[in-house]
Structures are given as structure tokens and as C-alpha cells.
Amino acid sequence: MSSNSPELKPPAAPLPDEDSPHQSMPGVAGKRPSSLEQMKSQSSRGPNIASDLITESPPISATTRKSAKRGSFMPEIQLHFPKPSQAPPPPPVDIAAIASRQITTTSSATFEFTGGSTIMTFKCKIKSSPLGILKATTLELDLGDMVMRRVKSHKDKPSVGINVDRIISSRVSAKNYAEIDVQFISDILGAPIQNKRYIFSSNEEALRFQTHLDVMRASGAKLKQIFGELDKRNTGQITKLILQRAMKENGMNVDGEEDSSEAQKMIALADSDTSEGIDFVEFFRLFMFTPCITVHQALTEWRNKVALVQRKRSSSADISNGNQSAGVEEVDAHHFDSSWVVGGEIVMNVVENVRYSFGSKARDNLSGDRHHWVGTLAVTNYRLVLHSHITHAKSAGTRHEISKYFDRMDVPVNAIHSINKLDSACVLIICKDLRHILVSFPPNDIFVTTLVSAISSLAFPPNGVKDTFAFDFHLSASDPKTNLDGLVNGWDLYDPMKEFERIGVVNSPHARFYRIWSDNYSLSDTYPLHFCVPSAMSESDIMQAAKFRSKCRMPAVSWRSKSGAVLVRSAQPMVGLKSSRNSTDEKLLNLYRVRGDPHNPLELEDPSTLYILDARKILAATGNQVQGKGTEIIANYTHAELVYCNIENIHTMRDSVNALGAACLATDHGELKNGFADHSKDSLWLRHVQLVLKASVLAADRIELNDSSVLVHCSDGWDRTSQMTSTCMLLLDPYYRTLEGFAVLVEKEWLDFGHKFKDRHGQGSDKHPHERSPVFVQWLDCVHQLMYQFPTAFELNESMLIFLCDHLHSCLFGTFLGNNSKERKELDLKNKTVSIWTYILAKRQLFVNPRFKREEVKVLWPSTTIKKIRTWERYFCRFDFECHPREGEGGEWTDDWGQKL
């Protein structure tokens, strides 16, 4: 690290009771009759409840990747909370602000539910109606019984108590901050909803009352129930033995000294009177800002709090030992293993004690139906790294075991689709791999705004692709110019001329029927530098034929079978509303039909058929005629047959994968209206995968069994066309099922033929979201389906497919940068970046299928019934910890975000 790196001073060690993980969340109350719910819904406003970690995290510098390379950082943003205002705060009360010490009262700077008496008393006056008479009274907030009680002045008259879960709202009067309006559900016939106004002696006393009442309403009733479930014998205390037993019953540990020690630490965290257990007041104080709805959630949250306190005390110990000037490198080394840092990566800042989970709303970071982590956030010029304080070792062997996968979560900055500040304490990061990550900090608007700005500058740099991390990444441990002997340069893996020779259109007996066209991208800037066409086509014929196809993407050879039949790809013809035709295009397709030989005598006796597979629906193809495009008028082509494959467009695929991702990420599928199965079905993702496979099998059938040539196209010929041709080639040619052959297939059919990787995956940009679509990911899912049906046919394994999916977005390698071959050449990626194939071949053992049997099956004929198409669990469900393999199910899931070699 540069010596200019900002200091990250560890926060001072807090008191145990200050460790309440934060986040806004509505109060959670017990179940009530439906009529009660209906009456509560009439309230126009509920309590404003929030909470925070009560820790000061080190600031993050708002700096770009380029400034990180220079080792410079913007001025440090200090997290100093504003001083209390002399004027009363505006209503309603923000409990998160009070908890984080942004707002204090003269009577009490902290909550008074600390131990001893469970009753708080307030002197006030009551007004039952706008014109009513003011009466002096005493209000009690009884934490033990969870009631708000009005004490009668005469001892003979009974006190009137209102259960807090029957209170609809409590609000500070807009005209006088010393007045509190309370609305509640009454048992009085004819007046089910009552309103009372309480007038206090000062603004501070009113604030004190409303603050404690709101906390009781938000958390009290449910916490009382959870406390009762833990204290089964009604002793009024939770002891170490009770807690240890509860953790075992909830599948969180097994018997042992370590578990006993953990239970003791959990008790000590909340115990304010050095007794052997904690009472309800201490329990309530521990959880009042983190409402839980089950015992298991409470125990998990309790464990998180212990981890936070231990981490903060560890930081405090560093200060006491004289390490008060630890920079980024020292803090990083102290708190987590930094061996994950790759060549060229710089740790820019570290933020301690953050809370994170998967969700989409700020309150989800405390919601009981999601698992949460507490840990450390590291920000580098390549990624965000979230290290959990509680690792897999803590849950290993228990009922609720959490995979090692979640010990550290990596989010490459270029894999971020968007980052938004939800409030002054919470950030939502939406990733291109479908993750929705909530990261929470102590409430501080300046800090969170700066954080979002800094990460945005990394994710969406001003120069787009040119500023991505791929141009900084190197495989060596130190010097990027180091010669790594023995490594295959992935940029040299695909040689078009060698591939043409392998398929028999160069240096073969049939080579006379074909020619290689090379014109330095002048014919079409989205086509390969070299592509194959029939030799009977003159230069002028080629120019004329190209003009008749969208983007000049003329029919070109992808693959040739031993029978001579060819697989051809192109864009749609420029037919238009006038039904235009082009004689050179018709000549070209006829040459492909006769295998390049116009004088073949066999064609006179038994003419073959050219199959034109239009990937689109007939309606979509016809609709393009309005734009001057369309599909072939089959009567104009000799012995040709047109088939529509009904594959949807990129916009449908984008909506489909988002719907599937939402279903797969939810950890409690009860929150889905109709459950996971219905949501997965409604997304239609499996149906779309099925249609791609069916179309590809049809193409393979016509080539292999009919010895007929096949032309494939969609609209512009770079999305659905690539899916169909590459899948068909996988079925027909075993070479493409080897690791090197698969790389050649991707290079040829996707990269060289101009699939728009930059636009489809938003590389270095948050603009043009309508261009985004998971076309390549969908094709990899098709490959996954083939692997599932033919487990010994592929040399590559599923991990390689996941690796390719992840690094489409990460911009770690240069392979997928840009939209076409011409752009990649202009960016000089071969000399300035690392090829993904270099890395894969260097770590070959990680990506090889041990069950592979070379050429056991020449041609694959997969089943395309929807019953055989399954959800790609390893990709779509990997961020749901419940879906990870259990012991005996297979190996652990691991993702590779890059390593030094």
C-alpha cells in the first residue's frame, strides 16, 4: 500500500449495551384478531423505528481507481455526530438518531430500561377531547406487563392499563412538542378507537415518553414472548445453562466447552448486575432495536452482537498496546487474511463492524426471514469484500450450518448494476449476478453518501471499459512484467486459420469450394477479421450480398460436417414492406445448399434442401418488415424451407432472469405470493432454455441425419443466432466439448462473430439498461443442461461455467471486453490485459471433469422435454445458504474471483 493511504483508527471499545446492530424496521407485534388488524390499518401513521450498530466505522475515501493507482486518496471523512440542538427535534421521534446519540434529552441521554424497576413514571395532564378539561394524572410504562397505565388519583379507583400492542400510534403534536397524541383500540362499545392527548411539562419529557413507548410497541410484545419461550420454568432469568440448552435445541451448537464459553459470553454481554443470568429488562435492552420474531433469530442476533463487541475490543486493545497509527495495510492484516488480493489490486479502505444481508428494502436488514452477517467491508480498486466475523467453523456440524462460501463474499465493482443510498445508514447494492445486498452502517448521511459516490466512481468510471480493472490485473505475484513460464497464452488459443483447416474448408480436398474473406472489417465492423464464404462468390457478389443483410452480416460458415453440409449464420434479410429480393443473396444460399459446388451432379438427381431456421416468432419476424427488414421470402430460394423457432427477444430474457433470480434469492419462500415453484414456473426461464435446445437439436438433426445445410439467424445475428449455432456445434463435434475446444467455440461463435458483451452486460457503464440481457448466461445454462444429461461427455466441469458467468461481469480479464473483434483490437487487449483462457488453462485441475470420457459419444441427442430441463441451482441458488450442499451431497460450492499464480 502507498504511504499516503488514510489512517483507519479502530473505534473505541464500547460498553456491551451499546452493541445494537442497526436498521430501520417496523415494529413486530404478536398475532391479533383480524378485526384488530383492520382497526389498526385505519391509523394514518405508525411508529418511526430504526436502530444502528452504535459503532463508529472508519471512513472510506471517495476515490477512483486511477487515484488508487497513484496511491493518493481524497480527504478523510470523519464520522462526528452533530451536537444536540437546543430546539426540540421535529416530530416524529427517530429512534435510530437517539440510539446513535445524535439526539439527547436533558432528563436522560440513554434509555432507562436498564434494570431494577421495570416501571417508568411520567407526570402529565390529560385531555380527552379538543374542548375537554385538563386533568393532572400519572402515566406508567410497565415493561414487565407491556402496558401503558394511567394511575388514578384516588387509591380506591383501579388504574387503567392499555396493552402496547393495542396502541395504534403515538405522535408529537405539530403545534406543541410537549403534547403527545395517542390513538388506541378500546373495549368500549360504540367507540372502538380512542384518542387521548397527554401534555407534559417540557418538550424533553414528552420526547422521553414517546421514545420509550415507541420502543415498547415495536419490540416489547414479541420479545416478551421469546423471553418466555427461553425461560420455560418462569424463573424470571435466562442463565448460561438455559441459553446453552436453547442453542442446542435450535441447532446452533453441540455440547462442549467451546459452546459453554460462548453462552457465557452471550450472558455477559447483556448482564448489567453481574448476576448469573439476565432478566427481561436486560434481554429487552439487548434486542429493543433489533426486533426478532423467533427464538432462533434472537439467538443468531445475540451471537452477532457478541462477535461485534469482541472485534471492537480487539481494536481497542491495539490502541492500548501503542498501535494508534495503523494504516490500511495493518488494519487489513489484523482483521482478516489478505491473501486474496490479486496482482494489481489495491486495498483502498476498510470499514469495520458492518451488517449485511440479501434484501431490497432497508428494513430487510433486520427482517426475521433473512439471515444476516456482521463483519468487515474492504474496498479495493477491483471489488468489495465482505468478511464475516462469524465463520463456518462456528456453525459446522450444527442443524443450521452456514457454508464456508459465506465466510467471505466478493462483489467486483464492475459487477454492480446499481448502488443506492436507502437512508442515512443503509446502502443497497444490486449486482448483475442477481444479488441484492444490503450493507448497513451507523447512521451518518455524509459517510453513506461518500461511500456510494466512491463505489460508483469505481463501478462506472468516466472512460468506461478503458478504466476497468482488467488493465491493471496481472497474474504474477509482484511484477506484472514477470515471465510466467509454462503458461499458455489464452490470446493465442484460437487461430481462425487452424480452425478453418480443422473443419475442412482450408487445406483439404473440399477447400476449393470455399474462400476466406479478410478485409480488415471494411465489409462489416461487427464480423470477424476472417470468415468463410463459397469460392464461387466474387468480390462484388460478396459486397452485394452483404448489403442485403442487417448490419451487413452476411451468411458465413460456422461449421462443416464430413458429409459437406454446412452450418451457416447471418443476420435477417432487408426484405421490408416491399418484399425486396437480392439475386446475390439467393445465389449465396443456393451455394451453401449444394455444399459450395454448383456443378455437383448429385444435386441434379436428388437436390438437397436448405433449412433456414429463424430464431424468432413469426409475428416478430413479420413486424421487422416495417423497419425494412424481416425474413426470407422462401419462394425466392431454391429448395429451401423456413422454420420459426419461437425464441423470445433480449427484453423478455432480461425480465425472465430477474423473475427467476428473485425467486431463487429469497431465503424464506413463504414471502413469495405463490411459493418458489410457481415463481420459477412463471418466470418462463426453463421454457426459454428449452426452446434454445429444441432449435439447436433441430439444426443438428438436419445436418447430421439429412445431410442438409442449415442457415441460422435472428434479427442482427449476434444473440439467439450465437446460442443456436454454438449449441448445435457442441452436439455435433466432440472437439468443442474439450476444454480447449470449448474456448475455441466461445472465441469463434461469440467473440469473433460480434456478440455485444459490453452492451449486454453493461461493462463500466450504468447507461442503456434496455440493452442488458443474459444471453450468454442463458447459453451456459443450456450447456449445463447438456452436462446434466451427458455427465461424461464434457471435459470441462460446472465450475468452469460458473467461472465464465462471473467474469462476464467482473472485468478482471480482457476476453469479454468490448462488443466485437474490431473494438477489442482497438483496445489492444491482447497486450494490455490477461485472457481468461490463460487463467483457466493454468488452473486446469479446477475446471476439468474427472468423469470425462473422450469421444465416447460422437453426437449428442439430448431430450428437450420440459421435464428434463432443471433450474441451474449451482448458479441461481448459490446466494441462498439453505441451498448449499450438505455433507454427503457432494463438494462445497466455491467461486473463484481470481488469484495470483
Backbone hydrogen bonds, N-H to C=O, Kabsch-Sander energy under -0.5 kcal/mol:
donor,donor_aa,acceptor,acceptor_aa,energy
5,S,2,S,-1.5
8,L,326,A,-1.5
9,K,7,E,-0.7
18,E,15,L,-2.0
19,D,16,P,-1.4
20,S,18,E,-1.2
23,Q,51,S,-1.4
25,M,49,I,-1.5
28,V,218,A,-2.5
29,A,27,G,-0.6
36,L,33,P,-0.6
37,E,33,P,-1.8
38,Q,34,S,-2.3
39,M,35,S,-2.2
40,K,36,L,-2.4
41,S,37,E,-1.9
42,Q,39,M,-1.1
43,S,40,K,-1.8
49,I,47,P,-1.0
57,S,55,T,-0.7
63,T,61,S,-1.5
68,A,64,T,-1.9
69,K,65,R,-1.7
70,R,66,K,-1.2
71,G,67,S,-0.7
71,G,68,A,-0.8
72,S,67,S,-2.0
78,Q,76,E,-0.7
80,H,78,Q,-1.3
81,F,79,L,-0.6
95,I,48,N,-1.1
95,I,93,V,-0.8
98,I,94,D,-1.6
99,A,95,I,-2.8
100,S,96,A,-1.7
101,R,98,I,-1.7
102,Q,97,A,-2.7
103,I,97,A,-1.0
105,T,108,S,-1.0
114,T,112,E,-1.9
120,M,141,L,-2.0
122,F,139,L,-2.6
124,C,137,T,-2.2
125,K,199,I,-2.3
126,I,135,K,-2.9
127,K,197,R,-2.6
132,G,129,S,-1.6
135,K,126,I,-1.7
137,T,124,C,-2.9
138,T,151,V,-0.8
139,L,122,F,-2.9
140,E,149,R,-3.0
141,L,120,M,-2.3
142,D,140,E,-0.7
142,D,147,V,-2.6
143,L,118,T,-3.1
143,L,141,L,-0.8
146,M,142,D,-1.3
147,V,142,D,-1.5
148,M,162,I,-2.7
149,R,140,E,-3.2
149,R,147,V,-0.6
150,R,160,V,-3.2
151,V,138,T,-2.8
151,V,149,R,-0.6
157,K,154,H,-1.1
160,V,150,R,-2.1
161,G,159,S,-0.6
162,I,148,M,-2.6
164,V,146,M,-2.2
166,R,163,N,-2.3
167,I,164,V,-1.2
168,I,166,R,-0.5
168,I,183,Q,-2.3
169,S,183,Q,-1.6
171,R,181,D,-2.6
173,S,176,N,-0.6
173,S,179,E,-2.8
179,E,176,N,-2.0
180,I,198,Y,-2.8
181,D,171,R,-3.3
182,V,180,I,-0.5
182,V,196,K,-3.1
183,Q,169,S,-2.6
184,F,194,Q,-2.3
185,I,166,R,-2.4
186,S,184,F,-0.5
186,S,192,P,-3.2
191,A,188,I,-1.5
194,Q,184,F,-2.8
194,Q,192,P,-0.5
196,K,182,V,-2.6
197,R,127,K,-2.1
198,Y,180,I,-2.9
198,Y,196,K,-0.5
199,I,125,K,-3.2
200,F,178,A,-2.7
200,F,198,Y,-0.6
201,S,123,K,-0.5
206,A,202,S,-1.9
207,L,203,N,-2.5
208,R,204,E,-2.4
209,F,205,E,-2.1
210,Q,206,A,-2.7
211,T,207,L,-2.5
212,H,208,R,-1.7
213,L,209,F,-2.3
214,D,210,Q,-2.7
215,V,211,T,-1.8
216,M,212,H,-2.1
217,R,213,L,-2.5
218,A,214,D,-2.4
219,S,215,V,-2.4
220,G,215,V,-0.7
220,G,216,M,-1.5
221,A,216,M,-0.7
222,K,28,V,-0.6
223,L,219,S,-2.3
224,K,220,G,-2.6
225,Q,221,A,-1.7
226,I,222,K,-2.5
227,F,223,L,-2.8
228,G,224,K,-2.0
229,E,225,Q,-1.9
230,L,226,I,-1.8
231,D,227,F,-2.9
232,K,230,L,-1.5
234,N,231,D,-1.6
238,I,278,I,-2.2
239,T,237,Q,-0.6
240,K,276,E,-0.7
243,L,239,T,-2.6
244,Q,240,K,-2.7
245,R,241,L,-2.4
246,A,242,I,-2.3
247,M,243,L,-2.3
248,K,244,Q,-1.7
249,E,245,R,-2.6
250,N,246,A,-1.6
251,G,248,K,-1.7
252,M,247,M,-3.0
253,N,247,M,-0.7
260,S,256,G,-1.9
261,S,257,E,-2.6
262,E,258,E,-2.1
263,A,259,D,-2.3
264,Q,260,S,-2.0
265,K,261,S,-2.0
266,M,262,E,-2.1
267,I,263,A,-2.2
268,A,264,Q,-2.6
269,L,265,K,-1.6
270,A,266,M,-0.9
270,A,267,I,-0.8
271,D,267,I,-1.9
272,S,270,A,-0.6
278,I,238,I,-1.7
283,F,279,D,-2.3
284,F,280,F,-3.5
285,R,281,V,-2.4
286,L,282,E,-1.7
287,F,283,F,-1.3
288,M,284,F,-1.3
290,T,287,F,-1.4
298,A,294,T,-1.9
299,L,295,V,-2.6
300,T,296,H,-2.3
301,E,297,Q,-2.6
302,W,298,A,-2.4
303,R,299,L,-2.2
304,N,300,T,-2.0
305,K,301,E,-2.1
306,V,302,W,-1.9
307,A,303,R,-2.1
308,L,304,N,-2.1
309,V,305,K,-2.3
310,Q,306,V,-2.5
311,R,307,A,-2.1
312,K,308,L,-2.5
313,R,309,V,-2.5
314,S,310,Q,-1.9
315,S,311,R,-1.9
316,S,312,K,-2.1
317,A,313,R,-2.1
318,D,314,S,-1.4
319,I,315,S,-1.4
320,S,316,S,-2.2
321,N,317,A,-1.5
322,G,319,I,-1.8
323,N,318,D,-2.6
324,Q,322,G,-1.7
331,V,327,G,-2.5
332,D,328,V,-2.7
333,A,329,E,-2.4
334,H,330,E,-2.2
335,H,331,V,-2.2
336,F,332,D,-2.1
341,V,338,S,-1.7
343,G,474,H,-0.6
345,E,342,V,-2.2
348,M,346,I,-0.8
348,M,379,V,-2.5
349,N,379,V,-1.7
351,V,377,L,-3.3
352,E,350,V,-0.5
354,V,375,G,-2.7
355,R,440,S,-1.6
356,Y,373,W,-2.6
357,S,438,L,-1.7
358,F,371,H,-0.5
359,G,357,S,-0.5
359,G,436,H,-2.1
364,D,361,K,-1.5
365,N,362,A,-1.5
366,L,363,R,-1.9
367,S,363,R,-0.6
370,R,367,S,-1.3
373,W,356,Y,-2.7
375,G,354,V,-2.4
376,T,387,H,-2.3
377,L,351,V,-3.1
378,A,376,T,-0.6
378,A,385,V,-2.9
379,V,349,N,-3.0
380,T,378,A,-0.5
380,T,383,R,-2.7
381,N,346,I,-1.3
384,L,411,V,-2.3
385,V,378,A,-2.7
386,L,409,M,-2.8
387,H,376,T,-2.7
387,H,385,V,-0.6
388,S,386,L,-0.5
388,S,407,D,-2.6
389,H,374,V,-3.1
390,I,374,V,-0.6
391,T,389,H,-0.7
394,K,391,T,-1.4
395,S,391,T,-0.6
395,S,392,H,-1.0
396,A,392,H,-1.3
398,T,395,S,-2.2
400,H,251,G,-2.6
401,E,398,T,-0.9
403,S,401,E,-0.5
406,F,403,S,-1.7
407,D,404,K,-2.1
408,R,404,K,-0.5
409,M,386,L,-2.4
411,V,384,L,-2.7
413,V,382,Y,-1.8
414,N,382,Y,-0.5
415,A,412,P,-2.0
416,I,413,V,-1.3
417,H,415,A,-0.5
417,H,430,I,-2.7
418,S,430,I,-1.9
420,N,428,L,-2.5
422,L,420,N,-0.7
422,L,426,C,-2.2
423,D,426,C,-1.3
427,V,439,V,-2.6
428,L,420,N,-2.9
429,I,427,V,-0.6
429,I,437,I,-3.0
430,I,418,S,-2.6
430,I,428,L,-0.6
431,C,429,I,-0.6
431,C,435,R,-3.1
432,K,415,A,-3.2
434,L,431,C,-1.4
437,I,429,I,-3.0
437,I,435,R,-0.5
438,L,357,S,-3.0
438,L,436,H,-0.5
439,V,427,V,-2.5
439,V,437,I,-0.5
440,S,355,R,-3.3
441,F,425,A,-2.9
444,N,424,S,-3.2
448,V,444,N,-2.3
449,T,445,D,-2.4
450,T,446,I,-2.4
451,L,447,F,-2.5
452,V,448,V,-2.5
453,S,449,T,-2.2
454,A,450,T,-2.6
455,I,451,L,-2.5
456,S,452,V,-2.3
457,S,453,S,-1.9
458,L,454,A,-1.0
459,A,455,I,-2.6
460,F,456,S,-2.9
464,G,461,P,-1.7
466,K,463,N,-1.4
467,D,464,G,-1.8
468,T,465,V,-1.8
470,A,811,C,-0.9
471,F,468,T,-1.5
472,D,469,F,-2.5
473,F,469,F,-1.9
474,H,343,G,-1.3
482,T,479,D,-1.9
484,L,482,T,-0.7
485,D,483,N,-1.3
487,L,484,L,-1.5
490,G,488,V,-0.8
492,D,489,N,-1.8
493,L,490,G,-1.1
495,D,493,L,-0.7
499,E,495,D,-2.2
500,F,496,P,-2.6
501,E,497,M,-2.1
502,R,498,K,-2.2
503,I,499,E,-2.0
504,G,500,F,-0.6
504,G,501,E,-0.7
505,V,500,F,-2.5
506,V,500,F,-0.8
511,A,508,S,-2.0
513,F,510,H,-1.9
514,Y,511,A,-1.6
515,R,533,V,-3.0
517,W,515,R,-0.6
517,W,531,F,-3.4
518,S,516,I,-0.5
519,D,529,L,-0.5
522,S,519,D,-1.3
527,Y,524,S,-1.3
531,F,517,W,-1.7
533,V,515,R,-2.3
535,S,513,F,-2.1
537,M,534,P,-1.5
538,S,536,A,-0.6
542,I,538,S,-2.4
543,M,539,E,-2.1
544,Q,540,S,-2.4
545,A,541,D,-2.9
546,A,542,I,-2.2
547,K,543,M,-1.4
548,F,544,Q,-0.7
548,F,545,A,-0.8
549,R,546,A,-1.6
550,S,572,Q,-2.6
552,C,549,R,-2.2
553,R,550,S,-1.9
554,M,552,C,-1.5
556,A,569,R,-2.4
557,V,532,C,-2.2
558,S,567,L,-3.3
559,W,567,L,-1.5
561,S,565,A,-3.0
564,G,561,S,-1.4
567,L,559,W,-3.1
568,V,566,V,-0.6
568,V,710,V,-3.2
569,R,556,A,-2.3
570,S,712,V,-1.6
571,A,553,R,-2.3
572,Q,715,S,-2.9
574,M,548,F,-2.8
575,V,573,P,-1.6
576,G,629,K,-2.6
577,L,625,Q,-0.7
579,S,576,G,-1.4
580,S,575,V,-2.7
586,E,582,N,-2.0
587,K,583,S,-2.3
588,L,584,T,-2.5
589,L,585,D,-2.3
590,N,586,E,-1.8
591,L,587,K,-2.0
592,Y,588,L,-1.8
593,R,589,L,-1.9
594,V,590,N,-1.8
595,R,592,Y,-1.4
596,G,591,L,-3.7
597,D,594,V,-1.5
600,N,597,D,-1.4
603,E,600,N,-1.0
604,L,600,N,-0.5
604,L,601,P,-0.8
605,E,601,P,-1.2
606,D,602,L,-3.0
610,L,639,H,-2.6
611,Y,609,T,-0.6
611,Y,709,S,-2.2
612,I,610,L,-0.6
612,I,641,E,-3.3
613,L,611,Y,-0.7
613,L,711,L,-3.3
614,D,612,I,-0.8
614,D,643,V,-2.7
615,A,613,L,-0.7
615,A,713,H,-2.7
621,A,617,K,-2.4
622,T,618,I,-2.5
623,G,619,L,-2.3
624,N,620,A,-1.3
625,Q,622,T,-1.6
626,V,623,G,-1.3
627,Q,624,N,-0.9
628,G,625,Q,-1.8
629,K,624,N,-2.2
634,I,632,E,-1.1
636,N,633,I,-2.6
637,Y,634,I,-1.5
640,A,637,Y,-0.8
641,E,610,L,-2.6
643,V,612,I,-2.8
645,C,614,D,-2.9
646,N,616,R,-1.7
647,I,615,A,-3.0
653,M,649,N,-1.8
654,R,650,I,-2.0
655,D,651,H,-2.0
656,S,652,T,-2.3
657,V,653,M,-2.5
658,N,654,R,-1.8
659,A,655,D,-2.0
660,L,656,S,-2.3
661,G,657,V,-2.8
662,A,658,N,-2.1
663,A,659,A,-1.6
664,C,660,L,-2.4
665,L,661,G,-2.0
666,A,662,A,-1.1
669,H,667,T,-0.5
671,E,668,D,-2.0
672,L,669,H,-0.8
675,G,672,L,-0.6
678,D,674,N,-0.6
679,H,675,G,-2.0
680,S,676,F,-3.0
681,K,677,A,-2.2
682,D,678,D,-2.9
683,S,679,H,-1.6
684,L,680,S,-0.6
684,L,681,K,-1.2
685,W,680,S,-0.5
688,H,684,L,-2.2
689,V,685,W,-2.4
690,Q,686,L,-2.4
691,L,687,R,-2.0
692,V,688,H,-1.8
693,L,689,V,-2.2
694,K,690,Q,-2.7
695,A,691,L,-2.3
696,S,692,V,-2.1
697,V,693,L,-2.7
698,L,694,K,-2.1
699,A,695,A,-2.0
700,A,696,S,-2.4
701,D,697,V,-2.6
702,R,698,L,-2.2
703,I,699,A,-1.9
704,E,700,A,-3.0
705,L,701,D,-2.3
706,N,701,D,-1.0
707,D,703,I,-0.5
708,S,702,R,-2.5
710,V,566,V,-2.3
711,L,611,Y,-2.9
712,V,568,V,-2.5
713,H,613,L,-1.9
714,C,570,S,-0.5
723,Q,719,D,-1.8
724,M,720,R,-2.3
725,T,721,T,-2.7
726,S,722,S,-2.1
727,T,723,Q,-1.7
728,C,724,M,-2.4
729,M,725,T,-2.3
730,L,726,S,-1.7
731,L,727,T,-1.8
732,L,728,C,-1.9
733,D,729,M,-2.5
736,Y,733,D,-1.2
737,R,734,P,-1.6
738,T,735,Y,-1.7
742,F,738,T,-2.5
743,A,739,L,-1.6
744,V,740,E,-2.2
745,L,741,G,-2.4
746,V,742,F,-2.3
747,E,743,A,-2.5
748,K,744,V,-2.6
749,E,745,L,-2.6
750,W,745,L,-0.5
750,W,746,V,-1.5
751,L,746,V,-2.2
752,D,747,E,-3.0
753,F,748,K,-1.0
754,G,751,L,-1.1
755,H,750,W,-2.9
757,F,755,H,-2.2
758,K,818,G,-0.9
760,R,756,K,-3.0
761,H,757,F,-1.6
762,G,758,K,-0.6
763,Q,758,K,-1.6
765,S,762,G,-1.5
771,E,768,H,-1.8
772,R,769,P,-1.3
773,S,760,R,-1.8
775,V,773,S,-1.2
778,Q,774,P,-2.4
779,W,775,V,-1.8
780,L,776,F,-2.4
781,D,777,V,-1.9
782,C,778,Q,-1.8
783,V,779,W,-2.1
784,H,780,L,-2.3
785,Q,781,D,-2.1
786,L,782,C,-1.8
787,M,783,V,-2.5
788,Y,784,H,-2.1
789,Q,785,Q,-1.7
790,F,786,L,-2.5
793,A,790,F,-1.6
795,E,737,R,-2.9
796,L,737,R,-0.8
797,N,847,F,-1.5
800,M,797,N,-0.7
801,L,797,N,-1.0
802,I,798,E,-2.2
803,F,799,S,-2.5
804,L,800,M,-2.3
805,C,801,L,-2.3
806,D,802,I,-2.7
807,H,803,F,-2.1
808,L,804,L,-0.6
808,L,805,C,-0.8
809,H,805,C,-0.6
809,H,806,D,-1.0
810,S,806,D,-1.4
811,C,807,H,-0.5
814,G,834,V,-2.4
815,T,834,V,-0.6
817,L,814,G,-1.3
824,R,820,N,-2.0
825,K,821,S,-1.9
826,E,822,K,-2.2
827,L,823,E,-2.0
828,D,825,K,-1.0
829,L,824,R,-1.7
831,N,828,D,-0.8
832,K,828,D,-1.6
833,T,829,L,-2.3
838,T,835,S,-0.6
839,Y,835,S,-1.2
840,I,836,I,-2.3
841,L,837,W,-2.5
842,A,838,T,-1.6
843,K,839,Y,-1.7
844,R,841,L,-1.0
846,L,843,K,-2.1
847,F,843,K,-0.6
847,F,844,R,-1.4
848,V,844,R,-0.6
849,N,795,E,-3.9
852,F,849,N,-1.7
853,K,792,T,-2.8
854,R,852,F,-0.5
856,E,853,K,-1.7
860,L,731,L,-2.2
868,K,865,T,-2.0
869,I,866,I,-0.8
870,R,868,K,-0.6
873,E,871,T,-2.0
875,Y,872,W,-0.8
876,F,872,W,-2.8
877,C,873,E,-2.0
880,D,877,C,-1.6
881,F,879,F,-0.7
883,C,880,D,-2.3
884,H,881,F,-0.8
889,E,886,R,-2.4
894,T,892,E,-0.5
897,W,895,D,-0.7
901,L,475,L,-3.6
